[in-house]
Amino acid sequence: MHQVVLRVGWTFKTESILVPAFLDTVLAAGWLRGCLPLANRLGQSIPPVFSAERLKAMRQKKWALAGFAALVGLPYLTLAGLWLGTGGRKSAGVAAGFLGLQFVFYVFYGLYQVSFGTVQGKLIRPTRRGQLLWGATFWGLFPTILFCQWLMPGWLDPPMPGYGYLFMFVGLSLVASGLLVCALVEPADQASPETEGPKPSVHETIATLRRDPNLRRLVALILLFYMGLITIPHYQAFAREQLGSKARDLVFMVITHTTAVSIYSLFIGPVADRWGNRLTLRILILGAAIAPAYALVLPSLAGGLSRHWFWLVFVPLALTPLVPTILINYSLEMCKAADHPRYVSTVNLAMMPPFLLSPLVGKLVDVVGFETVSLATCALMLLCGVLTFWLDEPRHRARRAAQLAPQVPPASE
């Protein structure tokens, strides 16, 4: 229920469509749009590294999860109040304030992700985590489409002051999802010694990377894959500027994206449970490479059909929101339960460096065109799909260990 409510609210701020569309409404520029992924990753990658040890020391992790889930909604409630209070005023200051609130949002969301990964690792065994993924995304689809069809068209056309109501819905949904976490039944852990601050956290992250070569390979894969994801905010701008898409088209794009994620989760979750997260990760990465390839051929459609068929790009692009979940689930299987916060925070941190180049890539889109950038993105994702063959499968390792373990005869009566 927590994941369903969070998903409904999250759809009203879809990162690939609505958030960049709002920023373009305030001030349209490729480099500014490119700052969105940068604020995203700077916020959610660095703070979790310093919180991992404190989270590990908590006896009940659900309180951290509930608190951070509720805090995630506050920046959007603030943004809604400011946007409605000023009547939807457009200026460079509003754009800067929006980026600042996005950064704060992702600071809380990064802490939420570590908390959620830790609670999931504690309460749900590895072969059932895929079921949580598909259950939440599938059952979240129906209320999401209902609310999108009911509320979103009136809020996006015209966009002012509709974005204020949109963001208020986001904030209230995320706060409500945090309240639901309080009902989780979680056995308390044994008390752990308090940590000494951020230095031990950073030192432990480096030490973990040194002693685990598979984690180093995973980090290298994450760095390359996320280089390809920093182009996502530019898809909707490409549709609007090159293909003539309108504001009402955003609703259909959002519904397509949300529906595709839910349908994929029906298959991706069971695949991950049965055959492991490594294979699942490979499928997601290679499937996502279809999106930039499709964007390359789309303008060649004759008779103005390219605008009407652009929504299909969000079918393969809908694979990308599932990648972080599979990465976290894979990292949870790589280590002991006590190391879950450290591995999850390390994976989150590895997602950040590519986004430092995001404003530059946004400027590059303005200079050389979205098609050229899409070609490079497609090649990069194909390379990442190949790199998954160099990762270990933790379940194979566990199976080999079980086979090599000495058989203990039953005690005689």
N, C-alpha and C positions, 0 to 999 in steps of 0.2 A: 504493500500500500504506500509506503514511503517513496519507493522508486516510481510508482505510477503517478503520484501527485507531483513529484519533482519533474517528471517527464512532461506532464501537461504544461506546467509553468515554463519549462525550458523551451518548448516548441515556440512560444510567443517571443523568444529572443534567439531564434535560430541563427547560429554564428555565420553560416555560409550565405544567408539571405537577408534577414530582417535587420540585424545589427549594422552591417555595412550599408544597407539601404537607408537606414536612419542617418548615419553619418554623412552619406551623400546628400541627403535632404538638407542637412545643416551647412555642409561645405564639401563640395565634390572635388577630390584630388586623389590621384593614385597613391602618392607617398603617404597621405594622411590615412587612407584606407589601409595601407600597409602597416600602420602603427597599431591597428587592432590586434593582430596576432602577437605583436611584440608585447603589448600590455597584458595580453592573455597569458603568455608563458612566463614573463618575468614575475607576474603575480603568483602563479600557481606552482612554480618550480623551486624557487629559492626558500621561502618560508617553511615548507614541509621538512627540509633538511634539518632545520633547527628545532623542529617540534617532535621529531621521531622518537627521541629518547624519553621525552616527557610523556608522550602518549603510551610508550611501552611501560612506563612506571605506573600508569593509572590502573586501578583494580577493575573498574568497569569502563570500557571504552565507549559505550553507547552515549554517555553524557557529552563527551567531546563531539561525537557525530551529531547529536541533536542540536548542540549549541552552534556548531559551524554551519549546519544546514539552515538554521534560522538566520544566522548572520549573513549568509549568502544573499538573502532577499533584501537586506537593508539598502545596499547601493541603488537597487532598482526602485525601491520606494522613494528614496531621496530624489532620484532622477525624475520620477513621475511627478513629484511635488514641484520641482523646479520648472519642468517643462509646462505643466498646467498653470503654474503661477505666473510665468512670463508670457503666456499665450503663444508658445512655440516660436520664440524669437531665434533667428538665425544669425550667428556670428562666429568669429574665430574663437572667442572666449567660451562659447557654448560647446564648440567642438573639443576644445582642450579640457573643459570640465567633464564632458562625457568620457573622454579617454581616461581621465583620472579616476572616475567612478568605476570604469571597466577594470582598471588595475586593482582597486580595492576589492571589487567583486571577486576577482580571480585569486587574490591573496586568501580570502576566506574559502574559495572553492578548492584551492590546492590543499588547504588544511582539511577540508571536508573529504577530499579524495583519499588522503592517507587514513583518516578515521574510518571511512567506509570500507576501504580495503582491509584494514586491521580487524574490524568487526566481522566482516564477511569471512576472513581467514579463520577467525576464532569460532564462529557459529555454524559455518556451512562447509562440509567436506568437499574436496576438489572435484569429485565427480558429480556434484549437484550445483556448482556455481554457474554452469551454463544454463541450467534450468531457471535459476533466478534471473539471468540475463534475458532469456526469451519470454519468461512469464511477465516480467515488468514491462518490457517493450511491447509485447503483443497486447496484453490487457490494457496498457496505457494508450494504445492506438484509438480505441473507440471513444473515450471521453475527449481525447485530443482533437480528433476530427470534428466531433460535435461542437466543441468550443471554437475551433478555427472557423467552421462554416457559420456559426452563429455570430461571433463577435468580431473576427478579424476584418472582414470586408468593410464594415462601417468605420473601423479605426484606421484603415490604410488608404481609403479613397474618400475624401482628401486626407492627407497624412497629418495635418495639424488641426486640432490638438490631439488627434487620435493616438499618436504614439505615447502620450501621457497615460491614457487608459490602458494601453498595451503593456507598458512597463509596470503599472500598478498591479495588473493581473499577475505578471511575472513575480513581483516581490511578495504578494500575498500567498501565492501558491508555494513558493520556496519556504516561507516561514511556516506554513501549514505542514509541509513535509517534515520539517524539523520537529514539530510537536508530535507527530506520529511515531518518531523514533523512541520517544520516552516509554512506549508500550512494549519495547523489545524485552524478552526474557534473556538475560545474560548472566551467567554465573561469574562471581567475582574472582579475579586472579589473586595469587599471593602477592603480598606487598613487595614492591621493588625499591631499591635505594634511589634517592633523588639524584638527578643528574647535576653536573656542575655548570651547565650553560652551553653556548653554541660551539665552543672549541672542540669538546669531545665529540659532538655530532659530526662536524666536518672531518675530524681525524678518523672517525669510525667509517664514514662514507668512503674515504680514500683507501683505508685498510681493507674494506670489503671488496672494492674493485681490484685491489692487488691480489687477493687470495682466491678470487673466483674468475677464471678466464671466460667462462660462459657468460657471466654478467658483463664482462668487457665487450664480448661480441654482440650481446644484446644492445648495449649502449651505442655501439658503432652503427648498428642497424637503425636504431631510433633516430640518431642524428641525421642519417641520410634520408629516411622516410619523411621526417618532418620538414626537411628542406622542400619536399614536394607539396606539402600541405599549406605552405604560406601563400599559395596562389588562390586559395578557396574564396576569400572575400571578393575577388575580382570577377567571379563568374557572373554575378547578378549585374555588375556594372557593364560587363561586356554585352550582356543581353539587352540592357537598356540603351547603351550608346551605339552599338553596332547593329543590333537587330530590331530595335524599336519597341522593346517590351514596355508595358505600362505598369502602374502601381498595382492594378488588380491582378496582374499576372503573378505577383509575389505570393498571393494566397495559394494559388494552384501549385507553385513551386514548393511552398512549405508543406502542403498536404502530400505532394508526391514524395518529398524527402522523408517525411515522418512515416508514411505508409511503407515505403521501401525499407526503412530501418526496422520496422516491426516485422515485416515479412522475412527479412534476412535473419532476424533473431530467432525465428522458429526453427531455422536450420543450423545456424551458427552455434547456438547453445548446445544442442545435442551432439554436433560434430566435435565441439571442444570437450564435452564430457566423455565421449566414446573414444575418440582418436587423438585427443591431446590438443593443447593450445598452440604448439608449434605449427602443425598442419593448418589449423584454423587461421593463424596469423598469415601464413603464406597465401591462403585463399583470399583473405581480405585485401592484402596488398596488391596482388596481381589483378583482382577484380576492380580495385579502385583506379588502376592505371587506365581503364577504359574511358574514364571521364575526360581527362585532357585530350585523349585521342579523338573522342567524339566531338569535342569542342573545335578541334582542328578542321574536321570535315563539314561541320554544320553550316558555315557561311556559303558553301558551294551549292546548297539546295536552291533550286530555281523557284521562281514565282512567289517569293516572299514567304516560303514555308519555314524558313529557319527560325523565325520568331515563334511560330506555333509548335515547333518540335523541340524547342530549347529545353523544356521541362524534363526531357528524357535524360539530360546530363546529370540530374540529381538522383537517378536510379543507381548508377555505379558509385556516385559520390556519397550516397547514403551508407556505403560500407565503412567510410572513415570514422564515423562516431563510435563504431564498435571496436576499433583498433585499440584505444586506450584501455578498455575493459579487458580485452584479451591479453594485452601486455602486462597488466597488473595481475591477472589470474596466473599467467605464466611465471611471473616473478615470485608469486606466493608459493608455487610448487618448487622453486629452486632452492628454498631455504627452510630452516626450522621455524616453528611458530614464533619463537622469541625474536627472530630477525625480520619478521614481516614488515614492521614500520620502516626499518632501514632500507629494505629492498624496494618497497613501494615508493619511498621518497627519492631514492636514487633513480628509479625509472622516470619519475616526474621531472627530476632535475635534468635528465638527459634530453627531454623534449624541448628544453628552453633555448640552447644556443642557436639553432637554425633561425629562430624568430628574431634574433638580433639583426638579421639581414632583411627582415620583412619590409621596412620602409624603402630600402634600396630596390627590392624586387617590385614594389608598387611603382616606384619611379621608372623602373625598367619597362613595366607594362605600358606606361605613358609614352615612352621613347620608341621602343621596338615593336610594340603591339602585343596583345594577349596571345595571339597564335604562336609566336616564337617562344614565349615563355611556356606555353602549354606543351610544346614539343619537348623542351628540356625536362619538364615535369614528368611526362610519360616515360622518357628514358630512365630517369632517376628511380621511378617506382618499379620498373621492370628489373633494374639492378637490385633493388631491395628484396624483391621476390626471390631472386637467385640466392641472396645472402642468407635467407632463412634456412637453407640446406646446411649451413655451418653451425647452426644452433643445436644444442643438445635437446633431447626430449626427456624431461625429468621422470616421466612415467616408465620409460625404458630403463633408466638408471635404478629406479625403485624396484622394478621387476627383477633386474639382475641381482640386486642386493638380497632380495627375498630368496632367490634361487641358490645363492651362495651361502646363505645363513645356515648354520648347523641345525639339524633337526633334533629337537629335544623330545625324548620318549616320554610318554605319559607316566605319571607317578603310579607305582603299583599300590593296590589297595592293602 
